[in-house]
């Protein structure tokens, strides 16, 4: 797999050699990340990150329907992004992403999502990519909205986090819409 670069932003294929850096990144932003990502509380050690990365590598080698990349800025690990829940039958999938606190607010996620969309709609041949974000997760919703995703509706009690339900916004973007946004007439 190749490294994709956009200015100083790169999406890297994950490997177990990233475990220490990934765990440190999660740990430094633990309180912020855990608000919307249920796996954060279960990530308690470098070994947990190593197992996660090994599982991704195994899955991608075996043709899993999930593709994950590490987000790197100027050689420094900044977060993670994936296309998951892929349906080959319907040519659709979901996008998930997170950044460490110190990288938030710089437009970095918009660039990473744009690269992932180029891959999803191009190389992967998907027609529809969706994002599900908590109604109260303003930053994640802003990424979807700034990149031209359409709000399809609100899933009542669509997320279960920390013992309670949360409403979730569902956004989607179609390949033809992305092409139009990338190549305006």
C-alpha positions in Angstrom: 0.0 0.0 0.0 1.3 3.4 -0.8 1.6 6.5 1.4 -0.7 9.2 0.2 0.5 12.8 0.7 -1.3 16.1 0.6 1.1 18.9 1.4 2.5 17.7 4.8 -0.5 15.4 5.5 -0.2 11.7 4.9 -2.5 8.7 5.4 -0.3 5.7 6.3 -1.1 2.0 6.4 -1.0 1.0 10.1 1.5 -1.5 11.5 2.4 -2.8 14.9 5.5 -0.6 14.9 3.1 2.3 15.4 1.7 0.9 18.7 3.7 3.1 21.1 3.0 6.3 19.3 -0.7 5.4 18.8 -1.2 4.6 22.5 0.6 7.8 23.5 -1.7 9.8 21.2 -4.8 8.1 22.5 -3.7 8.5 26.1 -2.9 12.2 25.8 -6.4 12.9 24.5 -8.3 10.2 26.4 -10.9 12.5 28.0 -11.9 14.1 24.8 -11.9 11.0 22.7 -13.8 8.9 25.2 -16.8 11.2 24.9 -17.7 9.7 21.4 -15.5 6.6 21.0 -16.5 3.6 23.1 -13.2 1.7 22.5 -11.1 4.4 24.3 -11.7 3.0 27.8 -10.6 -0.5 26.7 -7.3 0.9 25.3 -5.2 0.9 28.5 -1.7 -0.1 27.3 0.7 -0.2 24.4 -0.1 -3.9 24.1 -3.8 -3.0 23.6 -2.8 -0.7 20.7 -0.4 -3.4 19.4 -3.3 -5.9 19.3 -5.6 -3.4 17.6 -3.0 -2.7 14.9 -2.2 -6.4 14.4 -5.9 -7.1 13.9 -6.1 -4.3 11.3 -3.1 -5.7 9.5 -4.5 -9.2 9.5 -7.9 -8.0 8.3 -6.5 -6.0 5.5 -4.3 -8.9 4.3 -7.3 -11.1 4.4 -9.6 -8.8 2.4 -11.6 -7.3 5.3 -14.3 -4.7 4.4 -12.6 -2.1 6.6 -9.6 0.0 5.5 -7.8 2.0 8.2 -5.1 4.6 7.9 -3.0 6.5 10.5 -3.1 10.3 9.9 0.4 11.9 10.0 1.3 15.6 9.9 4.9 16.5 9.2 6.0 13.0 10.3 4.1 13.2 13.6 1.1 10.8 14.3 -2.1 12.9 14.6 -5.0 10.5 14.5 -6.8 7.7 12.7 -9.4 7.4 9.9 -11.2 4.4 8.4 -13.8 3.3 5.9 -15.7 0.5 7.6 -19.1 -1.3 7.3 -18.5 -1.7 3.6 -21.2 -3.4 1.6 -19.8 -4.8 -1.7 -23.4 -5.4 -2.8 -24.5 -1.8 -2.3 -21.1 -0.2 -2.9 -21.4 1.8 0.3 -19.5 2.2 3.5 -19.1 4.4 6.6 -16.3 6.8 7.5 -14.9 7.1 11.0 -12.1 9.4 12.2 -10.5 11.0 15.2 -7.6 13.4 16.0 -5.6 14.0 19.1 -6.5 17.3 20.9 -3.4 19.2 19.8 -4.2 18.7 16.1 -7.8 19.8 16.3 -8.9 23.1 14.7 -6.3 23.3 11.9 -8.4 21.8 9.0 -6.3 18.6 9.2 -9.3 16.3 9.3 -10.9 17.9 6.2 -7.7 17.0 4.3 -7.5 13.5 5.7 -11.2 12.8 4.9 -10.7 14.2 1.4 -7.9 11.7 0.8 -10.0 8.8 2.2 -12.9 9.8 0.0 -10.7 9.9 -3.0 -9.7 6.3 -2.2 -13.2 5.2 -1.3 -14.8 6.5 -4.4 -11.9 5.9 -6.7 -9.8 2.8 -5.8 -12.6 1.1 -3.8 -15.3 1.9 -6.3 -17.9 2.9 -3.6 -20.9 5.0 -4.6 -22.0 6.1 -1.2 -20.1 6.9 2.0 -21.8 7.9 5.2 -20.8 9.5 8.5 -22.7 9.0 11.7 -21.9 11.6 14.4 -23.5 12.4 17.7 -25.9 15.3 17.5 -23.7 17.0 20.2 -20.4 16.2 18.5 -20.1 19.6 16.8 -16.6 19.1 15.5 -17.3 15.8 13.7 -20.5 17.2 12.2 -18.6 20.2 11.0 -16.2 18.0 9.1 -19.1 16.3 7.3 -20.8 19.6 6.5 -17.7 21.4 5.3 -17.0 18.6 2.9 -20.4 18.6 1.3 -22.1 15.7 3.0 -25.9 15.8 3.1 -27.6 15.5 6.4 -30.1 12.6 5.9 -31.7 12.7 9.3 -31.3 12.0 13.0 -31.2 8.5 14.3 -33.0 8.7 17.6 -31.0 7.0 20.3 -28.6 5.9 17.5 -25.5 5.7 19.8 -25.1 4.0 23.1 -22.1 5.5 25.1 -21.2 5.3 28.7 -24.6 3.9 29.8 -26.9 6.3 28.0 -28.3 6.8 24.5 -27.5 9.7 22.2 -29.2 10.9 19.1 -26.9 10.7 16.0 -26.9 12.6 12.7 -26.4 10.6 9.6 -24.7 12.2 6.7 -23.9 10.8 3.2 -22.0 11.7 0.1 -22.3 10.1 -3.3 -19.4 9.5 -5.7 -20.9 11.9 -8.3 -21.3 14.6 -5.7 -17.7 14.2 -4.6 -16.5 14.3 -8.2 -18.4 17.6 -8.7 -16.9 19.1 -5.6 -13.4 18.0 -6.6 -13.7 19.0 -10.2 -16.1 22.1 -10.4 -17.2 23.0 -13.9 
